[in-house]
Amino acid sequence: MIQEERLWQRLMELGEIGRQPTGGITRLSFTKEERAAKEKVAAYMKEAGLFVYEDAAGNLIGRKEGTDKDAPVVLVGSHLDSVYNGGMFDGPLGVLAAVEVVQTMNENGVETKHPIEVVAFTDEEGARFRFGMIGSRAMAGALSTDELNYQDANGVSVAEAMQEAGLNPHHIGKAARKPGSVKAYVELHIEQGRVLEEANLPVGIVTGIAGLVWVKFTVEGKAEHAGATPMPLRRDPLVAAAQIIEVIEQEAKETGTTVGTVGQLHVFPGGINIIPERVEFVLDLRDLDAAVRDNVLQSINEQAQKIGKERNVKVTTELLQEMPPVLCSELVQNAAKEACQKLGLDVFSLPSGASHDGVQLVGLCPIGMIFVRSQDGVSHSPDEWSTKEDCAAGVNVLYHTVLRLATGE
């Protein structure tokens, strides 16, 4: 069994890095806050007896050798970066869980055939550049140097941020793993939803990760005086945008499985007494079935164009990001089910609505996830919380899952 108190203490310590006056945590990629978090975790890795290094993408890795050094590695981990004013569990719990797993193995003299590597991926969230999963994309060989031109709100590109962090963006290809070099990737993560809480269960086994699309909508009308322009003569893009957002909610509800969110909205020029000239908002649309999701998106687009014509405004869209749904492998799911049974926990399966680094690695190796119950389903918030007992239960499941995969027994 893992050491619950050690895991919790490390989680609390790490949670102070990037702490904001609001109580939330902001640790964006390639910043001093993220660097401090990496240094803290690197120290934990060394304490656990791991060989520690960073790859060309800035992924922090700690390696435990196997009896067969040439055997494909079992990869375990998550990420350390956060959203703006986020919580302390999303990402860090998975990294610290992986460290705890291998440290427990080393302390008990447990050897495995396959090497085990703990990884803290670079920029999973995408909060800084609106382009996430940089580290896992690089490891999968799916990140190009052109994509390093994405910029943050201050005009700093990914490549420039990497250079500031002491990394060479021209060497990003060196982070790619060879086919067959990874046996499986396993990630422990908080659920970020209320399914486990409703089922009154501490741990769940993930069946798949929903595929997302991010689409930027631009609605262009005409800026005019708010007091001097009669209502029938207006070309107000904000009213049209509001109608489109309502359509998004209605269409997502129709399927019973799709979720659609508009979490970003910009109004230009932004004056109290000016009818807006332009409105921009970004749609986040997800479903475990790509065909269902794409049908919903098509319907939204068709109705958006109809609204635009009716209100005499121009509606254009830009695809920012698209990820296909990913099914978790039977190999990892079965290992996790056996782990639950060994520990006397209910075997409970559920999908992930949130996206994770595993979606980038599915072409490299089998992937799987273990969820820990989230209090009130809250995530990406200072109120994000999972109990010490639930975290320990999840990490014990992870321990036996990784042991099963790394021994091959």
TORFIGU-858405 format. One line per 3 residues: number of its first residue (from 0); their letters; for each residue x, y, z of C-alpha. Coordinates in steps of 0.02 Angstrom, whole numbers, m for minus. Layout:
<recs>
NUM = A = X Y Z | ...
</recs>
This chain:
<recs>
0 = MIQ = 0 0 0 | 59 176 m39 | 98 303 98
3 = EER = m58 410 107 | 16 546 217 | 170 569 108
6 = LWQ = 63 585 m47 | m51 712 36 | 92 816 107
9 = RLM = 173 828 m64 | 8 877 m143 | m14 1016 m15
12 = ELG = 165 1077 m40 | 151 1080 m228 | m16 1169 m213
15 = EIG = 70 1323 m142 | 168 1355 m302 | 74 1480 m409
18 = RQP = m54 1513 m273 | m155 1672 m307 | m235 1795 m185
21 = TGG = m402 1723 m242 | m351 1553 m175 | m332 1475 m346
24 = ITR = m174 1418 m433 | m101 1490 m593 | 46 1393 m666
27 = LSF = 59 1425 m851 | 182 1334 m961 | 362 1394 m975
30 = TKE = 342 1517 m829 | 439 1531 m667 | 291 1454 m575
33 = ERA = 294 1300 m685 | 483 1290 m668 | 469 1295 m479
36 = AKE = 340 1155 m484 | 453 1050 m594 | 600 1075 m478
39 = KVA = 493 1023 m330 | 432 866 m417 | 608 826 m481
42 = AYM = 664 825 m299 | 522 704 m256 | 573 593 m402
45 = KEA = 753 587 m342 | 693 547 m166 | 594 404 m243
48 = GLF = 755 335 m320 | 721 384 m500 | 840 443 m634
51 = VYE = 774 616 m678 | 788 714 m840 | 692 830 m957
54 = DAA = 665 791 m1140 | 671 914 m1286 | 490 969 m1256
57 = GNL = 520 1005 m1072 | 428 849 m1013 | 496 804 m840
60 = IGR = 533 618 m830 | 589 502 m690 | 642 326 m738
63 = KEG = 641 164 m638 | 738 30 m729 | 664 m142 m762
66 = TDK = 752 m309 m760 | 741 m301 m949 | 807 m129 m994
69 = DAP = 760 m155 m1176 | 578 m194 m1138 | 451 m59 m1185
72 = VVL = 420 63 m1045 | 261 83 m942 | 226 269 m939
75 = VGS = 131 346 m792 | 93 527 m754 | m2 686 m795
78 = HLD = 41 872 m798 | 91 1015 m682 | 27 1167 m777
81 = SVY = m142 1242 m734 | m280 1348 m804 | m295 1527 m740
84 = NGG = m348 1524 m557 | m368 1336 m559 | m365 1200 m427
87 = MFD = m227 1099 m345 | m279 923 m399 | m301 933 m588
90 = GPL = m137 865 m657 | m25 867 m502 | m119 724 m418
93 = GVL = m79 612 m566 | 105 658 m566 | 126 637 m378
96 = AAV = 26 475 m384 | 149 405 m510 | 297 458 m402
99 = EVV = 216 376 m251 | 187 215 m347 | 369 193 m398
102 = QTM = 434 252 m230 | 327 120 m143 | 394 m11 m262
105 = NEN = 574 40 m229 | 550 45 m41 | 480 m131 m44
108 = GVE = 611 m199 m163 | 485 m232 m300 | 565 m263 m469
111 = TKH = 475 m262 m635 | 522 m329 m805 | 472 m168 m893
114 = PIE = 550 0 m849 | 429 125 m775 | 437 310 m816
117 = VVA = 346 446 m721 | 307 594 m834 | 248 772 m802
120 = FTD = 193 830 m973 | 222 1007 m1034 | 69 1119 m1058
123 = EEG = m78 1000 m1056 | m205 1136 m1021 | m171 1254 m1166
126 = ARF = m216 1402 m1054 | m70 1510 m1109 | m65 1480 m1298
129 = RFG = m241 1411 m1330 | m148 1261 m1398 | m127 1122 m1270
132 = MIG = m46 954 m1244 | 120 1016 m1311 | 224 888 m1217
135 = SRA = 119 736 m1260 | 104 791 m1442 | 294 803 m1449
138 = MAG = 317 632 m1369 | 197 557 m1497 | 293 641 m1638
141 = ALS = 139 744 m1681 | 205 919 m1647 | 279 1019 m1789
144 = TDE = 394 1169 m1778 | 259 1272 m1868 | 140 1241 m1723
147 = LNY = 267 1320 m1607 | 218 1488 m1684 | 57 1495 m1579
150 = QDA = 63 1651 m1471 | 1 1698 m1298 | m95 1857 m1256
153 = NGV = 69 1955 m1250 | 125 1899 m1423 | 254 1774 m1357
156 = SVA = 260 1617 m1462 | 280 1440 m1397 | 453 1436 m1476
159 = EAM = 504 1598 m1390 | 437 1537 m1223 | 534 1375 m1243
162 = QEA = 694 1473 m1275 | 662 1578 m1120 | 645 1415 m1023
165 = GLN = 813 1352 m1089 | 743 1235 m1221 | 785 1232 m1406
168 = PHH = 624 1230 m1510 | 720 1167 m1661 | 756 1006 m1565
171 = IGK = 574 969 m1526 | 579 813 m1636 | 700 732 m1514
174 = AAR = 559 712 m1388 | 468 589 m1502 | 467 407 m1444
177 = KPG = 496 265 m1566 | 352 148 m1609 | 351 0 m1492
180 = SVK = 453 89 m1358 | 304 116 m1241 | 199 m31 m1180
183 = AYV = 58 76 m1107 | 17 246 m1035 | m86 258 m875
186 = ELH = m148 418 m794 | m234 446 m628 | m343 602 m629
189 = IEQ = m485 681 m534 | m650 650 m623 | m696 835 m641
192 = GRV = m877 782 m640 | m1010 710 m523 | m1034 533 m588
195 = LEE = m929 448 m454 | m1003 559 m320 | m1179 514 m373
198 = ANL = m1129 329 m370 | m1048 354 m199 | m886 276 m260
201 = PVG = m706 337 m235 | m631 268 m396 | m684 235 m576
204 = IVT = m605 159 m730 | m613 265 m888 | m683 185 m1046
207 = GIA = m640 325 m1166 | m602 510 m1187 | m725 621 m1279
210 = GLV = m665 705 m1438 | m672 894 m1440 | m680 1032 m1568
213 = WVK = m643 1215 m1532 | m724 1331 m1657 | m704 1520 m1657
216 = FTV = m860 1615 m1713 | m843 1794 m1777 | m1004 1894 m1797
219 = EGK = m987 2061 m1886 | m1118 2197 m1887 | m1112 2386 m1882
222 = AEH = m1056 2498 m1739 | m1181 2640 m1710 | m1240 2756 m1572
225 = AGA = m1341 2664 m1440 | m1463 2807 m1419 | m1481 2871 m1596
228 = TPM = m1509 2707 m1689 | m1687 2638 m1689 | m1705 2454 m1647
231 = PLR = m1771 2399 m1819 | m1619 2477 m1906 | m1485 2393 m1803
234 = RDP = m1358 2264 m1861 | m1311 2206 m1687 | m1188 2059 m1688
237 = LVA = m1203 2029 m1501 | m1389 1990 m1512 | m1352 1870 m1655
240 = AAQ = m1212 1790 m1554 | m1330 1767 m1407 | m1452 1676 m1521
243 = IIE = m1314 1564 m1587 | m1258 1522 m1411 | m1436 1474 m1368
246 = VIE = m1437 1360 m1521 | m1276 1279 m1457 | m1359 1237 m1292
249 = QEA = m1515 1167 m1376 | m1420 1060 m1502 | m1303 988 m1372
252 = KET = m1449 941 m1260 | m1537 849 m1401 | m1413 704 m1410
255 = GTT = m1404 666 m1225 | m1216 638 m1238 | m1145 796 m1317
258 = VGT = m1086 945 m1215 | m1065 1119 m1287 | m989 1269 m1199
261 = VGQ = m950 1449 m1239 | m826 1506 m1109 | m745 1649 m1202
264 = LHV = m832 1802 m1274 | m759 1966 m1338 | m861 2118 m1388
267 = FPG = m786 2258 m1494 | m765 2404 m1472 | m839 2374 m1299
270 = GIN = m918 2543 m1262 | m1071 2557 m1151 | m1158 2674 m1273
273 = IIP = m1101 2589 m1435 | m1190 2452 m1530 | m1051 2323 m1554
276 = ERV = m965 2309 m1721 | m895 2135 m1696 | m914 1990 m1575
279 = EFV = m799 1840 m1558 | m833 1684 m1456 | m762 1509 m1450
282 = LDL = m865 1350 m1446 | m802 1196 m1355 | m901 1045 m1417
285 = RDL = m871 866 m1357 | m939 690 m1375 | m872 513 m1363
288 = DAA = m946 481 m1536 | m863 588 m1670 | m1008 568 m1792
291 = VRD = m1134 631 m1664 | m1023 778 m1619 | m993 825 m1800
294 = NVL = m1179 817 m1840 | m1215 935 m1695 | m1080 1054 m1757
297 = QSI = m1152 1052 m1933 | m1325 1094 m1867 | m1254 1236 m1762
300 = NEQ = m1163 1307 m1912 | m1317 1298 m2023 | m1426 1386 m1895
303 = AQK = m1290 1516 m1862 | m1288 1563 m2046 | m1478 1575 m2046
306 = IGK = m1473 1691 m1895 | m1340 1795 m1980 | m1448 1821 m2134
309 = ERN = m1602 1862 m2031 | m1508 1994 m1932 | m1404 2059 m2077
312 = VKV = m1238 2017 m1995 | m1092 1913 m2060 | m1052 1750 m1970
315 = TTE = m885 1663 m2002 | m802 1517 m1913 | m625 1458 m1887
318 = LLQ = m577 1284 m1826 | m449 1309 m1687 | m424 1130 m1631
321 = EMP = m499 958 m1660 | m466 796 m1568 | m547 629 m1608
324 = PVL = m628 527 m1470 | m511 396 m1398 | m559 230 m1322
327 = CSE = m456 167 m1176 | m371 0 m1210 | m436 m164 m1141
330 = LVQ = m259 m199 m1081 | m259 m53 m960 | m443 m66 m914
333 = NAA = m426 m250 m868 | m271 m215 m763 | m366 m78 m671
336 = KEA = m518 m191 m646 | m406 m326 m570 | m329 m193 m457
339 = CQK = m500 m138 m395 | m550 m317 m360 | m387 m349 m267
342 = LGL = m420 m198 m156 | m603 m240 m126 | m668 m90 m224
345 = DVF = m818 m90 m340 | m773 m101 m524 | m857 51 m600
348 = SLP = m830 114 m777 | m866 286 m849 | m814 397 m995
351 = SGA = m710 555 m982 | m790 713 m1046 | m629 810 m1018
354 = SHD = m481 784 m1134 | m312 723 m1073 | m136 690 m1136
357 = GVQ = m180 510 m1176 | m275 564 m1331 | m109 615 m1408
360 = LVG = m23 452 m1362 | m151 330 m1430 | m52 308 m1592
363 = LCP = 104 269 m1490 | 37 146 m1361 | m119 80 m1272
366 = IGM = m186 209 m1151 | m297 206 m998 | m355 314 m853
369 = IFV = m413 297 m673 | m528 428 m600 | m540 488 m421
372 = RSQ = m702 560 m354 | m718 750 m363 | m812 843 m227
375 = DGV = m968 921 m307 | m889 886 m477 | m795 1051 m467
378 = SHS = m634 1074 m568 | m533 1216 m647 | m579 1314 m491
381 = PDE = m504 1357 m321 | m644 1249 m249 | m578 1092 m334
384 = WST = m561 956 m202 | m542 769 m178 | m523 692 m6
387 = KED = m361 618 59 | m446 448 73 | m511 450 m106
390 = CAA = m341 503 m173 | m257 361 m79 | m385 236 m145
393 = GVN = m353 292 m323 | m165 285 m303 | m174 109 m232
396 = VLY = m275 58 m385 | m142 141 m493 | m5 47 m400
399 = HTV = m77 m124 m438 | m123 m72 m616 | 55 m17 m654
402 = LRL = 127 m170 m567 | 19 m283 m675 | 71 m195 m834
405 = ATG = 256 m185 m788 | 275 m365 m732 | 170 m440 m870
408 = E = 98 m565 m748
</recs>
